[in-house]
Amino acid sequence: NCEECDADVVNQFLTSIDLSAYNTRLFKDADGTYKVLIASSETQPGPDPVGLLCKVHDFQGKKIEVRRGDYSPIMARIIEGIKAALPHADNEEQKLMLEQYIESFKYGSIEAHKEASRHWIKDKGPAVESYIGFIESYRDPSGVRGEWEGFVSCVNREVSRKFQVLVDKAEDFLTKMPWPSVMEKDVFLRPDFTSLEVLSFGSSGVPAGINIPNYDDIRQSEGFKNVSLGNVLAASYGAGEKPVTFVRDADQEGFKKLKGEAFEVQVGIHELLGHGSGKLFHQGTPDAAQLQENKTLHPLTGQPITGPFYAPGATWDSTFGKIASTYEECRAECSGLYLSLESEVLKVFGHSTDSLAPGAVHDITYINWVLMARAGLTGLEFYTPETKQWRQAHMQARYVILRVLLEAGGGLLTLNKKTGEDGAADVEVVLDRSLIPTVGKDAIGKFLLALQVHKSLGDLEAGSKMYTAYAEVPEEMMELRSIVMARKEPRKLLVQGHMHTEGEEVKLQAFDNSPSGMIQSFVARFPAEDPELMELYNKEKNAVLDQ
């Protein structure tokens, strides 16, 4: 029974008491009282910073109760697992990270999780990489609550070497971005950028790459890590035997052959130079004051910048709310398209441009742009016409990019309707390769500039107006959606292995990449029954609308 207006009020309240929403859930009682539940093993108020906030508050005429202990039995299990891992920490940073995880999950403290993240980014070049907590806000309708996520992986040192070269040259590559240097970080904080082989990834989905932590204050001034999930890329972007939907015949062979390598380039740029770039300006800070004192011109209007800037204590997520995730993914995806045209970037990934004629487009770059245009088209699967809502941040972002490329005109991109070999309606993506360095780069560059300017200045009104306009699905796109839905293919499922101990020996059990293998992997990893989970479910099932 919580609607957008309820979420807005509570988000404002949480900002006012400096309590992060990342590890919370929101409920509304019949009398209008809001309950903010914080995930923690501790169930009672206490003298710690979070415990002191666990009480009933009055805010804008509303009663808001803050209570911790959400998922308490499960959080207690997680803590026991982390305690068991402590003796195996490889160094002091890992030990301190695990101790702060315990503090965070015991008391419900996001500040403790931030401390854990600080130790995590200082742990350079580990052989085993892991991260855990309430991380990505994609699935929260208001864009501020994190979904639980945890992974364990081994570092592929050979593949990681090329990503380290990208890090080494990142400062040079960032100067090629379309926004002015004043909107770039003062100092690029060199992150770890590694290729990982995932052993286990616990969440609703497994990404191809990650840039974390998601805390703006840490990313802006202390650093972050980038990871590319190599075995996920290989499993998700391998070539199949069937023709790829919506790719024209002339591109089929190249698309199948190069889509994996092209996506590796896209992911590398997306994570390091996309998510890792850009500066945020907050009200009352020297950086914001300097923009105004210098009468720095707004790159889009040509007038002196006057704001609006982020409010004190506000973050990217809390300011841009429900569009924050998809907007940021779009910015990173545009960065990938834009910089994949740079020969020096391609060389990092082993793709030489020496034999190309002036103005020619490398095969990897071309397939990358085709891949993005096709992804924008297939992204329509994740649009719900009845509610006019998008259900997936990345897919919405790619659709927005498709609209930008179509708007560019000049014959750059067309979506040709045709009759398929099966006699049913079909559509194919036709991208004019020769226009990518001119019309294409100009269109993506201007859009990427606008995305960054609105983000840097905290200009929700202008950024939201621009982004939501591109995210609309007009009648002609709805007609294409019907074709996309009719040709929708089953979603790929990733079968995960099972790492376990037998006596003193650690073993990794693999399973067939088949439905039966998927079932066997779940049987091996999870109990048939879990009384504590069932108790939590039964306690809250009446709050679920679609039961």
Secondary structure by P-SEA (a helix, b strand, c coil): cccaaaaaaaaaaaaaaccccccbbbbbccccbbbbbbbccccccccccccccccccccccbbbbbbcccaaaaaaaaaaaaaaaccccccaaaaaaaaaaaaaaacccaaaaaaaaaaaaaccccccccccccccccccccccccccccbbbbbccccaaaaaaaaaaaaaaaaacccccccccccccccbbbbbbccccccccccccccccccccccccccbbbbbbaaaaaacccccccccccccccaaaaaaacaaaaaaaaaaaacccccccccccccccaaaaaaaaaccccccccccccccccccccccccccccaaaaaaaaaaaaaaaaacccaaaaaaacccccccccccccaaaaaaaaaaaaaaaaccccccccccccccaaaaaaaaaaaaaaacccccccbbbbbccccccbbbbbbcccccccaaaaaaaaaaaaaaaaaaacaaaaaaaaaaaaacccaaaaaaaaaaaaaccccbbbbbbbbbbcccbbbbbbbcccaaaaaaaaaaccccccaaaaaaaaacccccccc
